[in-house]
């Protein structure tokens, strides 16, 4: 598990986990379209899979390529959703999600 790509995927997964949780809280405090249930659920799903993925990578689970694959899919969807907003924090979340998706896709191959 020492390869640079694996370590980058771990870092990106943890960063995305933290960012999606923070974005969820901000969206809930703003309300309105930011706090629509589907959006909040997607942010929470993304945070959860990123945290799970980081755990699988850390334990060097034989299944981490599979968790990386689903993590990439969810991060892509979350990034697309966040990018629909003009807020800087939503654009940042989209960027973090896309970076994680890219790293995860490399590990899923």
C-alpha positions in Angstrom: 0.0 0.0 0.0 3.0 2.3 -0.1 2.6 3.5 -3.7 2.2 7.2 -4.3 -1.1 6.7 -6.2 -2.6 4.7 -3.3 -1.4 7.3 -0.8 -2.9 10.1 -3.0 -6.2 8.3 -3.2 -6.3 7.9 0.6 -5.6 11.6 1.1 -8.2 12.6 -1.5 -10.8 10.3 0.1 -10.2 11.8 3.5 -10.2 15.4 2.1 -13.5 14.7 0.3 -15.0 13.1 3.4 -14.2 16.2 5.4 -15.3 18.6 2.7 -18.7 16.9 2.1 -19.5 16.9 5.8 -18.6 20.6 6.1 -20.6 21.4 2.9 -23.6 19.5 4.3 -23.6 21.6 7.4 -23.3 24.8 5.4 -26.1 23.8 3.1 -28.4 23.0 6.0 -27.7 26.4 7.6 -28.4 28.2 4.3 -31.6 26.2 3.6 -33.7 26.5 0.5 -32.3 24.7 -2.6 -29.0 24.1 -0.8 -30.8 21.9 1.8 -33.0 19.9 -0.5 -33.2 16.3 0.8 -31.7 14.7 -2.3 -28.7 17.0 -2.2 -28.1 16.4 1.5 -28.4 12.7 1.0 -25.9 12.8 -1.9 -23.4 14.8 0.2 -23.8 12.4 3.1 -23.5 9.4 0.7 -20.3 10.9 -0.7 -18.9 11.6 2.7 -19.7 8.1 3.9 -18.2 6.2 0.9 -15.1 8.3 1.0 -14.6 7.5 4.7 -15.3 3.8 4.0 -12.9 3.9 1.1 -10.2 5.4 3.2 -10.7 2.7 5.8 -10.4 -0.1 3.1 -7.3 1.5 1.7 -5.7 1.9 5.2 -6.4 -1.7 6.0 -5.1 -2.8 2.6 -8.3 -4.7 2.0 -8.4 -6.8 -1.1 -11.7 -5.1 -1.8 -10.4 -1.5 -2.0 -10.3 -1.5 -5.8 -14.1 -2.1 -5.7 -14.7 0.6 -3.1 -12.6 2.9 -5.1 -14.9 2.3 -8.1 -18.1 3.1 -6.3 -16.4 6.0 -4.6 -15.5 7.5 -8.0 -19.0 7.1 -9.2 -20.6 8.8 -6.2 -17.9 11.6 -6.1 -18.6 12.3 -9.8 -22.3 12.7 -9.2 -21.8 14.8 -6.1 -19.3 17.0 -7.9 -21.8 17.6 -10.7 -24.5 18.5 -8.3 -22.4 20.9 -6.3 -21.2 22.6 -9.5 -24.8 23.7 -10.2 -24.4 26.4 -7.6 -22.4 29.6 -7.8 -21.3 29.7 -4.2 -17.5 29.4 -3.7 -17.9 26.6 -1.1 -20.1 24.6 -3.5 -17.5 25.0 -6.3 -14.8 24.0 -3.9 -16.8 20.9 -2.9 -17.2 20.0 -6.6 -13.5 20.4 -7.1 -12.6 18.2 -4.1 -15.1 15.5 -5.3 -13.7 15.5 -8.8 -10.1 15.2 -7.5 -11.2 12.2 -5.3 -13.1 10.6 -8.2 -10.0 10.8 -10.4 -7.7 9.3 -7.8 -10.2 6.5 -7.1 -10.7 5.7 -10.8 -6.9 5.1 -11.0 -7.1 2.6 -8.1 -10.2 0.8 -9.5 -8.4 -0.3 -12.7 
